[in-house]
């Protein structure tokens, strides 16, 4: 990632929900700067005897970056660490007394501890270890040039900074662990909700199957037994009952296949193939037997199972809408394959005109409107397009374009 692509820095506790917690790091850094800056200048210049200009420069370098530490603690550490070491070396030019603490006066230790807390709350374990090793190394190196008169307490900063880094790092890791646990609980809750929804859908599907299967079974039995129960049944009427029974059996088979998919039971689902282009002719025949004249133009293209199933369902729903909402209307069903600009498409077209004679009451007055939604979803899953709408002279048009894969071009 280039520097231009880096995410903007976030202040410490910027993700806290309470405003005072978000402002707390800025308040602490401001108080440290206001308190330590004049104190450092006064102690270095008046107590230690350092030139006021040098003391002021060192004080600014040792305290002002504490405000930067709220956002970029590691960069602030580079400046403050270098300024503290430079201040210790600058004090070597003075005639230090035994009452003077060296290499780091108390106000520098306070500022460095605050910086260590900010580092622990932001940086990784490896970075914190390197920071502590650099601090300890600087203290050990300064021991070799320690003045004879001053009180050298180089281990104090090493110990206190290590404790601050350790505590702040532990707090940060604890917070990260709690955050990840909360995220995992949120994901688990979403999965539980999704599983509950799927179980409810499966339960509804089973109940729907039980209700519809009972009535379809009754229709099948009555249609099959009509020839034996009714005396003098004309042959054409007998064929109509036989067709009704066959359609009812086919509907039951499809319902059991769908239920098997919803229940997701391995080894217990229906093994019959899904309907495709070859089965559209049976839909047309069943529709004609219901009194709707249908002109059918078939297509024997070699398509995938998904495309064939989508085409079958589109024609099935379109013809069902004709029977429900425009009984007796002349209908045209056309399935064709075309190649344009190197891509092959399967075109499914179902067009019905207005019903003959005076307007008849449709079989269903309302309707759920889910038929067109289901067709559109199937077309979108196949990557195609769907165009539906009423015709100017009456009737309705359903046109679907389904893309074919490269293997279907032959």
Residue, then its C-alpha position, 0 to 999 in steps of 0.5 A: x500500500x502506498x502512502x497515498x493509499x493509507x487510511x487516515x489516522x484515528x485518535x486513541x479511543x475514537x471508536x468509543x461510544x461516549x464522547x468524554x471517553x473519545x476526548x480523554x486522550x486529547x485532554x490528558x495530552x493537553x494537560x501534560x503539555x501545559x504542565x511539562x513545557x514550562x516546568x521543563x524550561x524552568x528546571x533545565x535553565x534555572x536548576x541545572x543551569x542550561x542555556x535558556x534557548x537550548x532548554x526551551x528547544x529541548x522542552x518543546x521537542x520533549x513535550x509538544x509531540x505528546x499531542x501527536x501521540x494521540x494519533x501517531x504515537x510511534x512518530x511522536x516517540x521518535x521525536x521525544x526519544x531523540x530529544x530525551x537522549x539529546x537532553x541527557x548529552x547536553x547536561x553532560x556539558x554542565x557541572x552537575x551536582x549530586x542533587x541533580x538527577x541524570x540522565x533524565x530529570x523527573x519531568x522527562x520521565x513523566x512525559x515518557x511514561x505518558x507516551x509509553x501508555x499511548x504506544x501500548x494502546x496502539x502498537x503491536x507487541x513487536x513494536x512495543x518490545x523494540x521500543x523498550x529495548x531501545x529505551x533500555x539500550x539508551x540507558x545502558x549506553x549513557x551509563x558509560x558517560x555518566x558524570x561523577x557528581x550527579x545521581x544516576x538513576x538510569x534504570x528508573x525510566x527503563x522499569x517504568x516505561x516497561x510497566x506502562x507499555x505492558x499494562x497498556x498493551x494488555x488493555x489493548x489486547x483485552x479490548x480487541x479480544x472483547x471486540x472480536x467476541x462481540x463480532x462473533x456473537x453478532x455473526x452467530x446471531x445472524x446465522x441463528x436467525x438465518x437457520x430459523x428462517x430456513x427451518x420455518x420455510x421448510x416447515x411451511x413447505x411441508x405443510x403446503x405439500x400436505x395440504x395440496x398433496x391431499x387434494x391433488x391425490x383426491x383429484x387423481x383418484x377421482x379422475x382415474x376411477x371416473x370410467x368405472x364409477x360413471x356408466x356410459x362415459x363418452x371416450x373423449x370425456x374419458x381421455x379428459x379424465x385420464x389427462x387430468x390424472x396425469x397432470x395431477x401426478x406430474x404436479x405431485x412429483x414436482x412438489x416432492x422434488x421441491x420439498x426434497x431440496x428444501x429439506x436437504x436430505x441426502x439420499x432421500x430426494x427425488x432422482x427424477x430429472x428437472x423438466x426442460x425444453x422437451x417438456x414444454x410441449x406437454x404444457x401446451x397440450x395440457x393448456x389446450x385441453x383446458x380450452x385455450x388454443x395455443x400455437x406452439x413453435x418448439x426448439x430442439x437446441x442443446x441447452x444446459x439444465x439451468x437454462x432449460x428449467x428456466x425456460x420451462x418455468x417461464x412458459x408454465x407460469x405464463x400459460x397458467x396466467x392465461x388460463x387464470x386471467x384470460x380463459x379461451x384467449x388465443x396464445x402463441x408460444x415460441x422457443x427459438x435460438x439465435x446468435x448475435x455478436x458471437x453470443x447465443x441466446x434462447x428466446x422464450x416468447x408467450x403472447x396471448x390475445x384478448x379472450x373471444x366473445x364478451x369479457x368473461x370473469x377470470x378464474x382468479x380475481x386478485x392474484x398474489x403477483x408472485x408469478x411475474x416476480x418468480x419469472x424475473x428472478x429465474x431470468x436474473x439467475x440465468x443472466x438474461x432479461x425479461x420483458x412483460x406487459x399488456x398489448x395495445x389491442x388487449x392481451x399480454x406479452x412475456x418475452x425472455x432472453x436467456x444467454x447460452x454458454x459456449x458449449x451451447x453454440x454448437 
